[in-house]
Amino acid sequence: MEIRISKTKEDLAEAFSIFFKSLVESDKTSNVAFSGGNSPRAIFDFLAENFGDEIDWRKVNIYWVDERCVHPGNDESNYKMTNDHLLSKIDIPKDNIFRMKGEDKPEKEAKRYSELLAKNLPQENGTPEFDLIVLGLGDDGHTASIFPESMELWNAEENCVVGNHPVSGQKRVTITGKVINAAQAVVFLVTGESKAEKVREITRHQGNYKDYPASHVNPDTPDFIWFLDEAAASELD
Ligand SMILES: O=C(O)[C@H](O)[C@@H](O)[C@H](O)[C@H](O)COP(=O)(O)O
């Protein structure tokens, strides 16, 4: 695991964009899964506006780590956020975008997406292998849409399952721990002081870190990187 600390969120956006560009600049097509939430917004804007024309998006397939079970036009939708801040600003073929259909029945969509990943991606011991998975970190230590209250989902046999937000009860489709840990590269994008305590506990194995799904992200790859701004890294000595 590597920790890269940037002074500001903008510097983090640049560091991630340089990493992303170098990763997808290979001869083969890259299969990438993005998380949602708020952290990626400014990072996707930076990537699109500063590197969008330098990347051959014909060689990038975009999937999602998770999706809220809402219509894609809903502001809660991770697809809508990604489209507003990235997809709508880059020249990427529509066939390269594999949206999780939050508007469909959650269990049906989790099954469909599980089968899609099994069909489209190379398999590592029967598990779909992404080239890159981009994760966020919740204040409670969740990642993807697997929360501390539903840790059993992390170890599910399926590639995708249905989770629930513990407070709102909102249903979400999410990939599971085995898919995350099978990826060739996994990065966390974490900004802000509110995440600093969990970042310390998880990366230093302190406090109740074992209770946090994000602590179970442990891919067998040198490309496992925490991109932090100074605020999120403020409790690291
Ligand atoms: O659907 C989601 O919300 C995300 O996939 C989720 O895992 C997110 O990455 C964390 O909750 C951090 O969210 P923020 O970036 O908004 O803090």
The ligand as a Tripos MOL2 file, in Angstrom:
@<TRIPOS>MOLECULE
LIG
   17    16     1     0     0
SMALL
NO_CHARGES

@<TRIPOS>ATOM
      1 O1        -22.2100    5.9120   -3.6330 O.co2     1 LIG1
      2 C1        -21.3740    6.4520   -2.8920 C.2       1 LIG1
      3 O2        -21.6270    7.3880   -2.1120 O.co2     1 LIG1
      4 C2        -19.9270    6.0390   -2.9550 C.3       1 LIG1
      5 O3        -19.5900    5.0990   -3.7870 O.3       1 LIG1
      6 C3        -19.3840    5.9270   -1.5730 C.3       1 LIG1
      7 O4        -18.6650    4.7670   -1.2820 O.3       1 LIG1
      8 C4        -18.4760    7.1400   -1.4050 C.3       1 LIG1
      9 O5        -17.2690    6.8940   -2.1010 O.3       1 LIG1
     10 C5        -18.2020    7.4220    0.0470 C.3       1 LIG1
     11 O6        -19.4520    7.5180    0.7090 O.3       1 LIG1
     12 C6        -17.4610    8.7640    0.1790 C.3       1 LIG1
     13 O7        -18.3340    9.7640   -0.2800 O.3       1 LIG1
     14 P1        -17.8880   11.2990   -0.3400 P.3       1 LIG1
     15 O8        -16.8530   11.3550   -1.4110 O.co2     1 LIG1
     16 O9        -19.1600   12.0310   -0.7050 O.co2     1 LIG1
     17 O10       -17.3660   11.6420    1.0200 O.co2     1 LIG1
@<TRIPOS>BOND
     1     1     2 2
     2     2     3 1
     3     2     4 1
     4     4     5 1
     5     4     6 1
     6     6     7 1
     7     6     8 1
     8     8     9 1
     9     8    10 1
    10    10    11 1
    11    10    12 1
    12    12    13 1
    13    13    14 1
    14    14    15 2
    15    14    16 1
    16    14    17 1
@<TRIPOS>SUBSTRUCTURE
     1 LIG1         1 GROUP 0 **** ****
